[in-house]
């Protein structure tokens, strides 16, 4: 049995393969199995609340990072939480999270986390790079509203309508 050492973690690894189900819950979230699928923290299938297990998700990674465990520096720089259960785009609505994700420390140095949230944002109809650019040039609240609007438009079967930014809302004079 091989042992991989990552910061303060010792991870047993059978025959050099990283298998999500064999990872301790402390490093499960933001890890990628040797199969190229993301690991996900899930609630243990028992009646005990607060007990978690690491599972292999169906979310494949396209950036060639198979057998990867995210390091603590990226977890901290990107403002993610290793105790995150499941995979969700909800955190993209939080201005502090998007600020951390779009920071050069995260965006330029943590391709695993950026790839995950890039794909989550894309599923909501938003391009992460554009969201980050928007955040740098507009207020964080406005960026979150734009993401929320894009999410609603992506879910709606009715085409979205773009309103003019004109302040002239009054009817023409009589």
ZAMARGU-4260 file (C-alpha; in steps of 0.2 Angstrom, whole numbers, plus 5000, padded with zeros to 4 digits):
<rodrens>
0) 5000/5000/5000 | 5007/5017/4995 | 5005/5032/5006 | 5003/5050/4998 | 5007/5064/5009
5) 4998/5080/5006 | 5002/5094/5019 | 4996/5086/5035 | 4986/5072/5027 | 4992/5054/5025
10) 4981/5046/5012 | 4982/5027/5009 | 4982/5023/4990 | 4980/5006/4983 | 4992/5003/4968
15) 4994/5021/4965 | 4975/5024/4962 | 4966/5038/4970 | 4949/5031/4974 | 4936/5043/4982
20) 4928/5030/4993 | 4945/5028/5001 | 4948/5046/5005 | 4946/5053/5023 | 4932/5066/5023
25) 4944/5079/5027 | 4951/5080/5010 | 4936/5073/5000 | 4929/5089/4993 | 4939/5096/4978
30) 4948/5080/4975 | 4948/5071/4959 | 4949/5052/4957 | 4961/5043/4946 | 4946/5039/4935
35) 4945/5058/4932 | 4928/5060/4941 | 4926/5072/4955 | 4925/5066/4973 | 4910/5073/4983
40) 4906/5073/5001 | 4889/5065/5005 | 4878/5062/5020 | 4882/5044/5027 | 4867/5032/5022
45) 4862/5029/5040 | 4851/5037/5053 | 4866/5046/5062 | 4866/5065/5057 | 4882/5074/5054
50) 4891/5058/5048 | 4899/5060/5030 | 4907/5049/5017 | 4917/5052/5002 | 4909/5046/4985
55) 4914/5047/4967 | 4902/5058/4958 | 4897/5058/4939 | 4906/5074/4936 | 4921/5071/4925
60) 4936/5083/4924 | 4942/5089/4907 | 4958/5097/4913 | 4969/5082/4915 | 4970/5082/4934
65) 4966/5064/4938 | 4972/5058/4955 | 4972/5075/4962 | 4969/5082/4980 | 4967/5100/4981
70) 4980/5109/4992 | 4976/5119/5008 | 4983/5135/4999 | 4970/5134/4986 | 4956/5130/4998
75) 4960/5145/5007 | 4964/5157/4993 | 4947/5152/4984 | 4937/5153/5000 | 4930/5135/4998
80) 4926/5124/5012 | 4932/5106/5013 | 4916/5102/5023 | 4905/5106/5008 | 4892/5092/5005
85) 4888/5089/4987 | 4892/5100/4972 | 4882/5116/4969 | 4883/5133/4961 | 4874/5141/4976
90) 4890/5149/4983 | 4892/5159/4967 | 4878/5169/4973 | 4889/5175/4988 | 4898/5190/4985
95) 4913/5186/4996 | 4915/5169/4988 | 4915/5176/4971 | 4927/5189/4976 | 4939/5175/4983
100) 4936/5164/4967 | 4940/5178/4955 | 4955/5184/4965 | 4972/5182/4956 | 4978/5170/4970
105) 4964/5158/4966 | 4959/5161/4948 | 4977/5161/4942 | 4984/5147/4953 | 4970/5135/4957
110) 4964/5127/4940 | 4955/5113/4949 | 4943/5124/4959 | 4942/5136/4945 | 4937/5122/4933
115) 4923/5116/4945 | 4915/5133/4947 | 4918/5138/4928 | 4907/5123/4924 | 4894/5126/4938
120) 4893/5144/4932 | 4891/5139/4914 | 4877/5127/4919 | 4868/5143/4926 | 4871/5152/4909
125) 4886/5162/4915 | 4904/5162/4909 | 4915/5163/4925 | 4928/5174/4916 | 4915/5187/4912
130) 4908/5186/4930 | 4925/5189/4937 | 4928/5203/4924 | 4911/5211/4929 | 4916/5210/4947
135) 4932/5219/4945 | 4923/5233/4935 | 4906/5234/4945 | 4900/5232/4962 | 4900/5214/4969
140) 4881/5216/4972 | 4878/5220/4954 | 4888/5205/4949 | 4878/5193/4960 | 4861/5201/4953
145) 4868/5198/4935 | 4871/5179/4940 | 4854/5178/4948 | 4846/5185/4932 | 4856/5173/4921
150) 4851/5159/4932 | 4832/5163/4931 | 4834/5166/4912 | 4842/5149/4910 | 4828/5140/4919
155) 4814/5150/4911 | 4806/5143/4895 | 4801/5161/4891 | 4814/5171/4882 | 4822/5184/4893
160) 4819/5202/4889 | 4833/5215/4890 | 4827/5232/4896 | 4834/5248/4890 | 4844/5258/4903
165) 4835/5274/4898 | 4829/5284/4913 | 4815/5292/4902 | 4801/5281/4908 | 4787/5294/4907
170) 4775/5295/4892 | 4778/5308/4879 | 4771/5325/4883 | 4753/5329/4877
</rodrens>
